[in-house]
Amino acid sequence: MIEKRKYPRQKVELAATLSEEGTGEAVEGRVQDLSIGGMFFLCHSKLPFGTKVKISVDFGPSLGTQQLPAVVRWTTPQGVGLQFGLLGARETHAIAQTLQKKKA
């Protein structure tokens, strides 16, 4: 399989809640992998390609919970692949710090 991602993903284990824009319907799950460009969210929800969502991710006590805008890019029976929308400085910092910790 050819890797098309601009940013490589790293394995993580983070609690998260995904909310569909428009309906506000929330789904609890876990972030399985993460990059500055997106993530895989483990859940039992079957959101269609292109669905806009907000994902609330708990990055731990020092970085807090961040709200990340995203769009569904692919689905599996285990969860959804998300591509991030426009991120602010706090959100980008939380992701970067989490990825740095995983490299160390």
C-alpha positions as CSV (number, residue, x, y, z in Angstrom):
1,M,0.0,0.0,0.0
2,I,1.3,3.5,-0.9
3,E,1.3,6.0,2.0
4,K,-0.4,9.2,0.8
5,R,-0.3,11.1,4.1
6,K,1.8,14.3,4.3
7,Y,2.5,13.7,8.0
8,P,3.3,10.2,9.5
9,R,1.0,9.1,12.2
10,Q,2.2,7.8,15.6
11,K,0.4,5.3,17.9
12,V,-1.3,7.0,20.9
13,E,-4.0,6.2,23.4
14,L,-6.1,9.2,24.2
15,A,-9.7,9.6,25.4
16,A,-11.9,11.6,23.1
17,T,-15.5,12.5,22.2
18,L,-16.6,13.1,18.6
19,S,-19.6,15.4,17.9
20,E,-21.2,15.7,14.4
21,E,-21.7,19.3,13.3
22,G,-25.3,20.1,12.8
23,T,-26.8,17.3,15.0
24,G,-24.4,17.6,17.9
25,E,-24.7,13.9,18.4
26,A,-21.8,12.8,20.6
27,V,-19.8,9.5,20.4
28,E,-17.3,8.4,23.1
29,G,-14.1,6.7,21.9
30,R,-10.3,6.7,21.8
31,V,-7.7,8.2,19.5
32,Q,-5.5,5.3,18.2
33,D,-3.1,7.2,16.1
34,L,-2.3,10.9,15.6
35,S,-0.4,13.3,13.4
36,I,-0.5,17.1,12.9
37,G,-2.8,16.4,9.9
38,G,-5.3,13.9,11.4
39,M,-6.1,10.9,13.5
40,F,-7.9,7.5,13.6
41,F,-10.8,7.6,16.1
42,L,-11.9,4.2,17.5
43,C,-15.7,4.1,17.8
44,H,-18.8,2.3,16.7
45,S,-20.2,5.2,14.8
46,K,-20.7,5.0,11.0
47,L,-20.3,8.5,9.8
48,P,-20.2,9.0,6.0
49,F,-17.3,10.4,4.1
50,G,-17.2,14.2,4.2
51,T,-19.0,14.6,7.5
52,K,-17.8,17.6,9.5
53,V,-17.1,16.9,13.1
54,K,-15.6,18.4,16.3
55,I,-13.4,16.0,18.3
56,S,-12.7,16.8,21.9
57,V,-9.4,15.2,22.9
58,D,-8.0,14.9,26.4
59,F,-4.3,15.5,26.0
60,G,-3.6,15.1,29.8
61,P,-3.3,17.5,32.7
62,S,-0.6,19.8,31.3
63,L,-2.2,20.2,27.8
64,G,-5.9,19.9,28.7
65,T,-8.8,19.0,26.6
66,Q,-8.8,20.5,23.1
67,Q,-11.6,20.9,20.5
68,L,-10.4,20.0,17.1
69,P,-12.4,20.6,13.9
70,A,-12.1,17.7,11.4
71,V,-13.8,15.9,8.5
72,V,-14.3,12.2,8.0
73,R,-12.0,10.9,5.2
74,W,-12.5,7.1,5.6
75,T,-14.3,4.6,7.7
76,T,-13.8,1.0,8.9
77,P,-15.9,-1.2,11.2
78,Q,-13.6,-0.1,14.0
79,G,-13.8,3.7,13.6
80,V,-13.1,6.7,11.4
81,G,-10.1,8.4,9.8
82,L,-10.2,12.1,10.4
83,Q,-8.4,15.0,8.7
84,F,-8.1,18.1,10.8
85,G,-9.5,21.5,9.7
86,L,-8.0,24.8,10.6
87,L,-6.2,24.4,14.0
88,G,-5.3,27.2,16.4
89,A,-2.0,27.6,18.2
90,R,-3.2,25.8,21.4
91,E,-4.5,22.8,19.5
92,T,-1.4,22.6,17.3
93,H,0.8,22.8,20.4
94,A,-1.1,20.0,22.2
95,I,-0.7,17.7,19.2
96,A,3.0,18.6,18.7
97,Q,3.8,18.0,22.4
98,T,2.0,14.7,22.4
99,L,3.9,13.5,19.3
100,Q,7.2,14.7,20.8
101,K,6.6,12.7,24.0
102,K,5.9,9.6,21.9
103,K,9.3,10.0,20.0
104,A,11.2,10.2,23.2
